[in-house]
Amino acid sequence: MARHRAERRSTVRIAPIGTVPATFPPPRRPGDDRPRPRTAWVDAAKGICIVLVVLHHAVMFLGLHGLVPGPLEMLNTALASLRMPLFFLASGLFLAAALTRPWRTLLHKRVALFAWLYLLWTTVQFGVMAALPAGTAPGLATQDANGLLFSPLLPAPSMWFLYALALFSVAARLLQRVPAAVLLVGTGVLSALVGAGTIEIDSFAWMFMARYAFFFVLGWHGRALVERLAAATSPLRVLAVAVLAGGTAAASVVFGLREIPGVAFALNLIAVAGGVLAAAQLARWRVGRVAVALGRRTLPIYLTNILMIGGLTALLSGVQLPAPAQYALVAAVTAAAVVATLALHRALTALRAGWLYDLPGRWAVRPAIG
């Protein structure tokens, strides 16, 4: 017994000081379709994505009032290669288990829930934006009655991710017998053609759904590959991919390459690979706990960040600041919006208004936030 305990103790690994386990699951055996626990690095990735979404909205709102420096606007544009593609990849990673359940469960938990939240918060957003001073909000916020009326067909620019998740979940269930290679090639070609402008789609939301469906499918069918990439993370690899992503993005702009089919798609792939490596590395350190925590609370942040940023922008619209102070302002508005959304969620939940984040009454899903 003593020898057995000693052998067990000898196999224990002690994490470096300042780190936390990234919780990489063991390799899956062929044919093993059992649900797997969520991992910290995926939550870190979603945390990174939601902060980048809020930053994007802050730049869009404040930029209308001359409160965003040019380099930051350029950085925000460059981050488009990472922001939503990584979000869709992370969402697709947990799809397989949902597809094993009956249609009724899928429609309830992934379609009815997202449809309810989409319609509810698009309407709320319309009311809030209408109450703000004219010129406060950019075009990504629902501001006119026609936009609200047609939102079930033409998704609201700031709420389209919920619409896409519901739509992609149904499409995945219908296409689950189609070989993964066919789905990946088909959505990859579509992404390449739409990203280059070869196929033009007038609707902002539908265009991005066409561009990013590939990453949802990749998360769904390529989970093992993505997990191996995450497990291989190191500071040097994160730095190398970041340099590669920055260099290729800059070259594509300087030489006008983005209109060549496949270039924008390749930039997305490089950025997403870097995002996976960075999230996995971040999840290993205690400082990454903030990203992990935010990644488990993406829903309330996503639903109400536009409202918070709109209100803050209305208060700041007459302010004039030098460029150095504008960097601090954008960061402060982004952070304040994140904190305010979580505070609002806690307050409304305490007031028994949880139906604002879930289906009402007996239809409630009680989803894991994020």
Secondary structure, 3 states (H helix, E strand, C coil): CHHHHHHHHHCCCCCCCCECCCCCCCCCCCCCCCCCCCCHHHHHHHHHHHHHHHHHHHHHHHHCCCCCCHHHHHHHHHHHHCHHHHHHHHHHCCHHHHHCCCHHHHHHHHHHHHHHHHHHHHHHHHHHHHHCCCCCCCCCCCCCHHHHHCCCCCCCCCCHHHHHHHHHHHHHHHCCCCCHHHHHHHHHHHHHHHHCCCCCCCCHHHHHHHHHHHHHHHHHHCHHHHHHHHHCCCHHHHHHHHHHHHHHHHHHHHCCCCCCCCHHHHHHHHHHHHHHHHHHHHCCEHHHHHHHHHHCCHHHHHHHHHHHHHHHHHHHCCCCCCHHHHHHHHHHHHHHHHHHHHHHHHHHHHCCCHHHCCCCHHHCCCCCCC
